[in-house]
Amino acid sequence: MNQFDNYELTTIDYTLKYYLEHNELLDDDDIEWCNLVRKKIDTIMALQVQYEQECVWQLNYWHKSIA
């Protein structure tokens, strides 16, 4: 079970992007951390889409095999 769906992850990603673009006082470590979190969000979203596609494929395969 996923803790966040893609809509929630997109919202977090957008918030971090906005924070990075509109906060001139961030130091290099803060910028690096925000970018790392954004990359992890992208990876999680891609894995979730891949998982959902595999589930649909397996379900379709199972339906065809019992028909």
KENU-677277 format. One record per atom (N, C-alpha, C, O): x, y, z; residue number from 1; atom name. Coordinates in steps of 0.02 Angstrom, whole numbers, plus 50000, padded with zeros to 5 digits. Example, Ala and Ser with C-alpha at 12.3 -4.5 7.8 and 13.67 -1.06 7.14 Angstrom:
<atoms>
<atom X="50660" Y="49716" Z="50390" i="1" at="N"/>
<atom X="50615" Y="49775" Z="50390" i="1" at="CA"/>
<atom X="50660" Y="49835" Z="50390" i="1" at="C"/>
<atom X="50712" Y="49834" Z="50423" i="1" at="O"/>
<atom X="50642" Y="49888" Z="50354" i="2" at="N"/>
<atom X="50684" Y="49947" Z="50357" i="2" at="CA"/>
<atom X="50645" Y="50002" Z="50394" i="2" at="C"/>
<atom X="50670" Y="50057" Z="50402" i="2" at="O"/>
</atoms>
This chain:
<atoms>
<atom X="50042" Y="49941" Z="50000" i="1" at="N"/>
<atom X="50000" Y="50000" Z="50000" i="1" at="CA"/>
<atom X="50044" Y="50062" Z="50000" i="1" at="C"/>
<atom X="50091" Y="50068" Z="50039" i="1" at="O"/>
<atom X="50028" Y="50108" Z="49956" i="2" at="N"/>
<atom X="50066" Y="50170" Z="49951" i="2" at="CA"/>
<atom X="50044" Y="50220" Z="50004" i="2" at="C"/>
<atom X="49984" Y="50226" Z="50019" i="2" at="O"/>
<atom X="50092" Y="50254" Z="50033" i="3" at="N"/>
<atom X="50075" Y="50304" Z="50083" i="3" at="CA"/>
<atom X="50050" Y="50368" Z="50051" i="3" at="C"/>
<atom X="50008" Y="50403" Z="50080" i="3" at="O"/>
<atom X="50075" Y="50384" Z="49992" i="4" at="N"/>
<atom X="50054" Y="50444" Z="49956" i="4" at="CA"/>
<atom X="50036" Y="50425" Z="49885" i="4" at="C"/>
<atom X="50070" Y="50384" Z="49854" i="4" at="O"/>
<atom X="49982" Y="50454" Z="49859" i="5" at="N"/>
<atom X="49966" Y="50442" Z="49789" i="5" at="CA"/>
<atom X="50004" Y="50494" Z="49747" i="5" at="C"/>
<atom X="50036" Y="50539" Z="49774" i="5" at="O"/>
<atom X="50000" Y="50487" Z="49681" i="6" at="N"/>
<atom X="50038" Y="50531" Z="49637" i="6" at="CA"/>
<atom X="50016" Y="50604" Z="49643" i="6" at="C"/>
<atom X="50057" Y="50649" Z="49634" i="6" at="O"/>
<atom X="49953" Y="50616" Z="49657" i="7" at="N"/>
<atom X="49929" Y="50685" Z="49666" i="7" at="CA"/>
<atom X="49964" Y="50717" Z="49727" i="7" at="C"/>
<atom X="49987" Y="50774" Z="49723" i="7" at="O"/>
<atom X="49967" Y="50681" Z="49781" i="8" at="N"/>
<atom X="50000" Y="50706" Z="49842" i="8" at="CA"/>
<atom X="50075" Y="50717" Z="49830" i="8" at="C"/>
<atom X="50103" Y="50767" Z="49852" i="8" at="O"/>
<atom X="50106" Y="50669" Z="49796" i="9" at="N"/>
<atom X="50178" Y="50676" Z="49781" i="9" at="CA"/>
<atom X="50191" Y="50735" Z="49735" i="9" at="C"/>
<atom X="50240" Y="50771" Z="49745" i="9" at="O"/>
<atom X="50148" Y="50746" Z="49687" i="10" at="N"/>
<atom X="50155" Y="50803" Z="49642" i="10" at="CA"/>
<atom X="50148" Y="50868" Z="49680" i="10" at="C"/>
<atom X="50184" Y="50916" Z="49667" i="10" at="O"/>
<atom X="50102" Y="50870" Z="49727" i="11" at="N"/>
<atom X="50092" Y="50929" Z="49768" i="11" at="CA"/>
<atom X="50154" Y="50945" Z="49810" i="11" at="C"/>
<atom X="50175" Y="51002" Z="49815" i="11" at="O"/>
<atom X="50184" Y="50894" Z="49839" i="12" at="N"/>
<atom X="50245" Y="50903" Z="49878" i="12" at="CA"/>
<atom X="50301" Y="50927" Z="49833" i="12" at="C"/>
<atom X="50339" Y="50972" Z="49851" i="12" at="O"/>
<atom X="50307" Y="50896" Z="49774" i="13" at="N"/>
<atom X="50360" Y="50915" Z="49727" i="13" at="CA"/>
<atom X="50351" Y="50988" Z="49706" i="13" at="C"/>
<atom X="50400" Y="51026" Z="49705" i="13" at="O"/>
<atom X="50290" Y="51008" Z="49690" i="14" at="N"/>
<atom X="50278" Y="51077" Z="49670" i="14" at="CA"/>
<atom X="50293" Y="51126" Z="49727" i="14" at="C"/>
<atom X="50321" Y="51179" Z="49715" i="14" at="O"/>
<atom X="50275" Y="51107" Z="49788" i="15" at="N"/>
<atom X="50289" Y="51150" Z="49846" i="15" at="CA"/>
<atom X="50364" Y="51160" Z="49855" i="15" at="C"/>
<atom X="50387" Y="51216" Z="49867" i="15" at="O"/>
<atom X="50403" Y="51106" Z="49848" i="16" at="N"/>
<atom X="50475" Y="51112" Z="49854" i="16" at="CA"/>
<atom X="50504" Y="51155" Z="49798" i="16" at="C"/>
<atom X="50549" Y="51196" Z="49810" i="16" at="O"/>
<atom X="50478" Y="51146" Z="49737" i="17" at="N"/>
<atom X="50501" Y="51187" Z="49681" i="17" at="CA"/>
<atom X="50487" Y="51261" Z="49694" i="17" at="C"/>
<atom X="50531" Y="51303" Z="49684" i="17" at="O"/>
<atom X="50428" Y="51276" Z="49717" i="18" at="N"/>
<atom X="50409" Y="51345" Z="49733" i="18" at="CA"/>
<atom X="50454" Y="51373" Z="49788" i="18" at="C"/>
<atom X="50478" Y="51429" Z="49784" i="18" at="O"/>
<atom X="50466" Y="51333" Z="49840" i="19" at="N"/>
<atom X="50509" Y="51352" Z="49896" i="19" at="CA"/>
<atom X="50580" Y="51368" Z="49871" i="19" at="C"/>
<atom X="50610" Y="51418" Z="49893" i="19" at="O"/>
<atom X="50606" Y="51326" Z="49827" i="20" at="N"/>
<atom X="50673" Y="51338" Z="49800" i="20" at="CA"/>
<atom X="50676" Y="51402" Z="49758" i="20" at="C"/>
<atom X="50725" Y="51439" Z="49761" i="20" at="O"/>
<atom X="50624" Y="51414" Z="49719" i="21" at="N"/>
<atom X="50624" Y="51472" Z="49674" i="21" at="CA"/>
<atom X="50612" Y="51538" Z="49709" i="21" at="C"/>
<atom X="50633" Y="51590" Z="49685" i="21" at="O"/>
<atom X="50579" Y="51536" Z="49767" i="22" at="N"/>
<atom X="50559" Y="51599" Z="49799" i="22" at="CA"/>
<atom X="50592" Y="51611" Z="49867" i="22" at="C"/>
<atom X="50570" Y="51655" Z="49904" i="22" at="O"/>
<atom X="50642" Y="51574" Z="49883" i="23" at="N"/>
<atom X="50677" Y="51583" Z="49946" i="23" at="CA"/>
<atom X="50751" Y="51595" Z="49932" i="23" at="C"/>
<atom X="50789" Y="51548" Z="49922" i="23" at="O"/>
<atom X="50770" Y="51657" Z="49931" i="24" at="N"/>
<atom X="50839" Y="51676" Z="49914" i="24" at="CA"/>
<atom X="50888" Y="51661" Z="49971" i="24" at="C"/>
<atom X="50949" Y="51664" Z="49960" i="24" at="O"/>
<atom X="50864" Y="51646" Z="50030" i="25" at="N"/>
<atom X="50908" Y="51637" Z="50087" i="25" at="CA"/>
<atom X="50930" Y="51565" Z="50098" i="25" at="C"/>
<atom X="50964" Y="51550" Z="50147" i="25" at="O"/>
<atom X="50912" Y="51521" Z="50053" i="26" at="N"/>
<atom X="50931" Y="51451" Z="50061" i="26" at="CA"/>
<atom X="51006" Y="51443" Z="50049" i="26" at="C"/>
<atom X="51035" Y="51473" Z="50004" i="26" at="O"/>
<atom X="51037" Y="51402" Z="50091" i="27" at="N"/>
<atom X="51107" Y="51388" Z="50080" i="27" at="CA"/>
<atom X="51113" Y="51326" Z="50034" i="27" at="C"/>
<atom X="51063" Y="51295" Z="50017" i="27" at="O"/>
<atom X="51174" Y="51310" Z="50015" i="28" at="N"/>
<atom X="51185" Y="51255" Z="49967" i="28" at="CA"/>
<atom X="51160" Y="51188" Z="49994" i="28" at="C"/>
<atom X="51134" Y="51148" Z="49955" i="28" at="O"/>
<atom X="51166" Y="51176" Z="50058" i="29" at="N"/>
<atom X="51143" Y="51113" Z="50087" i="29" at="CA"/>
<atom X="51067" Y="51107" Z="50083" i="29" at="C"/>
<atom X="51040" Y="51054" Z="50068" i="29" at="O"/>
<atom X="51032" Y="51162" Z="50096" i="30" at="N"/>
<atom X="50958" Y="51162" Z="50090" i="30" at="CA"/>
<atom X="50936" Y="51149" Z="50019" i="30" at="C"/>
<atom X="50889" Y="51111" Z="50006" i="30" at="O"/>
<atom X="50969" Y="51181" Z="49972" i="31" at="N"/>
<atom X="50953" Y="51172" Z="49901" i="31" at="CA"/>
<atom X="50966" Y="51100" Z="49881" i="31" at="C"/>
<atom X="50924" Y="51070" Z="49846" i="31" at="O"/>
<atom X="51022" Y="51073" Z="49901" i="32" at="N"/>
<atom X="51039" Y="51004" Z="49884" i="32" at="CA"/>
<atom X="50987" Y="50956" Z="49914" i="32" at="C"/>
<atom X="50966" Y="50909" Z="49881" i="32" at="O"/>
<atom X="50967" Y="50967" Z="49976" i="33" at="N"/>
<atom X="50918" Y="50924" Z="50009" i="33" at="CA"/>
<atom X="50851" Y="50926" Z="49972" i="33" at="C"/>
<atom X="50821" Y="50874" Z="49960" i="33" at="O"/>
<atom X="50828" Y="50986" Z="49956" i="34" at="N"/>
<atom X="50764" Y="50993" Z="49920" i="34" at="CA"/>
<atom X="50766" Y="50958" Z="49853" i="34" at="C"/>
<atom X="50719" Y="50924" Z="49834" i="34" at="O"/>
<atom X="50821" Y="50966" Z="49817" i="35" at="N"/>
<atom X="50828" Y="50933" Z="49752" i="35" at="CA"/>
<atom X="50831" Y="50857" Z="49759" i="35" at="C"/>
<atom X="50805" Y="50821" Z="49717" i="35" at="O"/>
<atom X="50863" Y="50833" Z="49812" i="36" at="N"/>
<atom X="50866" Y="50761" Z="49824" i="36" at="CA"/>
<atom X="50796" Y="50733" Z="49838" i="36" at="C"/>
<atom X="50777" Y="50681" Z="49811" i="36" at="O"/>
<atom X="50757" Y="50769" Z="49878" i="37" at="N"/>
<atom X="50689" Y="50747" Z="49893" i="37" at="CA"/>
<atom X="50647" Y="50748" Z="49829" i="37" at="C"/>
<atom X="50608" Y="50702" Z="49818" i="37" at="O"/>
<atom X="50655" Y="50799" Z="49787" i="38" at="N"/>
<atom X="50618" Y="50802" Z="49725" i="38" at="CA"/>
<atom X="50635" Y="50743" Z="49679" i="38" at="C"/>
<atom X="50591" Y="50716" Z="49645" i="38" at="O"/>
<atom X="50699" Y="50724" Z="49676" i="39" at="N"/>
<atom X="50719" Y="50666" Z="49635" i="39" at="CA"/>
<atom X="50689" Y="50602" Z="49663" i="39" at="C"/>
<atom X="50668" Y="50559" Z="49624" i="39" at="O"/>
<atom X="50688" Y="50595" Z="49728" i="40" at="N"/>
<atom X="50658" Y="50536" Z="49759" i="40" at="CA"/>
<atom X="50583" Y="50533" Z="49744" i="40" at="C"/>
<atom X="50556" Y="50479" Z="49732" i="40" at="O"/>
<atom X="50550" Y="50590" Z="49746" i="41" at="N"/>
<atom X="50478" Y="50592" Z="49729" i="41" at="CA"/>
<atom X="50468" Y="50569" Z="49657" i="41" at="C"/>
<atom X="50422" Y="50529" Z="49644" i="41" at="O"/>
<atom X="50509" Y="50593" Z="49611" i="42" at="N"/>
<atom X="50503" Y="50572" Z="49541" i="42" at="CA"/>
<atom X="50512" Y="50496" Z="49534" i="42" at="C"/>
<atom X="50476" Y="50464" Z="49496" i="42" at="O"/>
<atom X="50560" Y="50469" Z="49570" i="43" at="N"/>
<atom X="50573" Y="50397" Z="49568" i="43" at="CA"/>
<atom X="50513" Y="50358" Z="49595" i="43" at="C"/>
<atom X="50492" Y="50308" Z="49565" i="43" at="O"/>
<atom X="50486" Y="50380" Z="49651" i="44" at="N"/>
<atom X="50429" Y="50346" Z="49681" i="44" at="CA"/>
<atom X="50369" Y="50349" Z="49634" i="44" at="C"/>
<atom X="50334" Y="50298" Z="49626" i="44" at="O"/>
<atom X="50357" Y="50406" Z="49604" i="45" at="N"/>
<atom X="50300" Y="50412" Z="49558" i="45" at="CA"/>
<atom X="50308" Y="50365" Z="49498" i="45" at="C"/>
<atom X="50260" Y="50333" Z="49478" i="45" at="O"/>
<atom X="50368" Y="50361" Z="49471" i="46" at="N"/>
<atom X="50380" Y="50317" Z="49414" i="46" at="CA"/>
<atom X="50370" Y="50244" Z="49434" i="46" at="C"/>
<atom X="50341" Y="50205" Z="49396" i="46" at="O"/>
<atom X="50394" Y="50225" Z="49493" i="47" at="N"/>
<atom X="50385" Y="50156" Z="49517" i="47" at="CA"/>
<atom X="50312" Y="50140" Z="49528" i="47" at="C"/>
<atom X="50290" Y="50084" Z="49514" i="47" at="O"/>
<atom X="50274" Y="50187" Z="49555" i="48" at="N"/>
<atom X="50203" Y="50176" Z="49566" i="48" at="CA"/>
<atom X="50166" Y="50166" Z="49500" i="48" at="C"/>
<atom X="50122" Y="50122" Z="49496" i="48" at="O"/>
<atom X="50182" Y="50205" Z="49450" i="49" at="N"/>
<atom X="50150" Y="50197" Z="49384" i="49" at="CA"/>
<atom X="50168" Y="50129" Z="49355" i="49" at="C"/>
<atom X="50125" Y="50095" Z="49327" i="49" at="O"/>
<atom X="50231" Y="50110" Z="49361" i="50" at="N"/>
<atom X="50253" Y="50045" Z="49335" i="50" at="CA"/>
<atom X="50217" Y="49989" Z="49371" i="50" at="C"/>
<atom X="50195" Y="49941" Z="49339" i="50" at="O"/>
<atom X="50210" Y="49993" Z="49436" i="51" at="N"/>
<atom X="50175" Y="49942" Z="49475" i="51" at="CA"/>
<atom X="50102" Y="49937" Z="49454" i="51" at="C"/>
<atom X="50076" Y="49882" Z="49445" i="51" at="O"/>
<atom X="50070" Y="49994" Z="49446" i="52" at="N"/>
<atom X="49999" Y="49994" Z="49425" i="52" at="CA"/>
<atom X="49991" Y="49963" Z="49356" i="52" at="C"/>
<atom X="49944" Y="49925" Z="49344" i="52" at="O"/>
<atom X="50037" Y="49978" Z="49310" i="53" at="N"/>
<atom X="50034" Y="49949" Z="49243" i="53" at="CA"/>
<atom X="50044" Y="49873" Z="49245" i="53" at="C"/>
<atom X="50010" Y="49836" Z="49209" i="53" at="O"/>
<atom X="50090" Y="49850" Z="49287" i="54" at="N"/>
<atom X="50101" Y="49778" Z="49293" i="54" at="CA"/>
<atom X="50040" Y="49743" Z="49323" i="54" at="C"/>
<atom X="50024" Y="49688" Z="49303" i="54" at="O"/>
<atom X="50007" Y="49775" Z="49371" i="55" at="N"/>
<atom X="49947" Y="49745" Z="49400" i="55" at="CA"/>
<atom X="49892" Y="49738" Z="49348" i="55" at="C"/>
<atom X="49858" Y="49687" Z="49345" i="55" at="O"/>
<atom X="49883" Y="49790" Z="49308" i="56" at="N"/>
<atom X="49833" Y="49787" Z="49255" i="56" at="CA"/>
<atom X="49850" Y="49733" Z="49205" i="56" at="C"/>
<atom X="49806" Y="49695" Z="49184" i="56" at="O"/>
<atom X="49914" Y="49728" Z="49186" i="57" at="N"/>
<atom X="49935" Y="49677" Z="49138" i="57" at="CA"/>
<atom X="49921" Y="49607" Z="49167" i="57" at="C"/>
<atom X="49894" Y="49564" Z="49132" i="57" at="O"/>
<atom X="49939" Y="49596" Z="49230" i="58" at="N"/>
<atom X="49928" Y="49530" Z="49260" i="58" at="CA"/>
<atom X="49854" Y="49514" Z="49266" i="58" at="C"/>
<atom X="49833" Y="49457" Z="49255" i="58" at="O"/>
<atom X="49813" Y="49564" Z="49282" i="59" at="N"/>
<atom X="49741" Y="49553" Z="49286" i="59" at="CA"/>
<atom X="49713" Y="49535" Z="49218" i="59" at="C"/>
<atom X="49673" Y="49489" Z="49212" i="59" at="O"/>
<atom X="49734" Y="49571" Z="49166" i="60" at="N"/>
<atom X="49712" Y="49555" Z="49098" i="60" at="CA"/>
<atom X="49734" Y="49486" Z="49077" i="60" at="C"/>
<atom X="49696" Y="49449" Z="49046" i="60" at="O"/>
<atom X="49796" Y="49468" Z="49093" i="61" at="N"/>
<atom X="49823" Y="49402" Z="49077" i="61" at="CA"/>
<atom X="49782" Y="49348" Z="49112" i="61" at="C"/>
<atom X="49766" Y="49296" Z="49082" i="61" at="O"/>
<atom X="49766" Y="49359" Z="49175" i="62" at="N"/>
<atom X="49728" Y="49310" Z="49214" i="62" at="CA"/>
<atom X="49658" Y="49302" Z="49185" i="62" at="C"/>
<atom X="49633" Y="49246" Z="49179" i="62" at="O"/>
<atom X="49626" Y="49357" Z="49166" i="63" at="N"/>
<atom X="49559" Y="49353" Z="49135" i="63" at="CA"/>
<atom X="49561" Y="49313" Z="49070" i="63" at="C"/>
<atom X="49516" Y="49274" Z="49056" i="63" at="O"/>
<atom X="49612" Y="49325" Z="49030" i="64" at="N"/>
<atom X="49617" Y="49289" Z="48966" i="64" at="CA"/>
<atom X="49630" Y="49214" Z="48977" i="64" at="C"/>
<atom X="49607" Y="49173" Z="48938" i="64" at="O"/>
<atom X="49667" Y="49198" Z="49029" i="65" at="N"/>
<atom X="49685" Y="49128" Z="49040" i="65" at="CA"/>
<atom X="49626" Y="49086" Z="49066" i="65" at="C"/>
<atom X="49625" Y="49025" Z="49056" i="65" at="O"/>
<atom X="49579" Y="49119" Z="49098" i="66" at="N"/>
<atom X="49522" Y="49081" Z="49124" i="66" at="CA"/>
<atom X="49462" Y="49082" Z="49076" i="66" at="C"/>
<atom X="49413" Y="49047" Z="49086" i="66" at="O"/>
<atom X="49467" Y="49122" Z="49023" i="67" at="N"/>
<atom X="49412" Y="49127" Z="48975" i="67" at="CA"/>
<atom X="49410" Y="49068" Z="48929" i="67" at="C"/>
<atom X="49366" Y="49065" Z="48885" i="67" at="O"/>
</atoms>
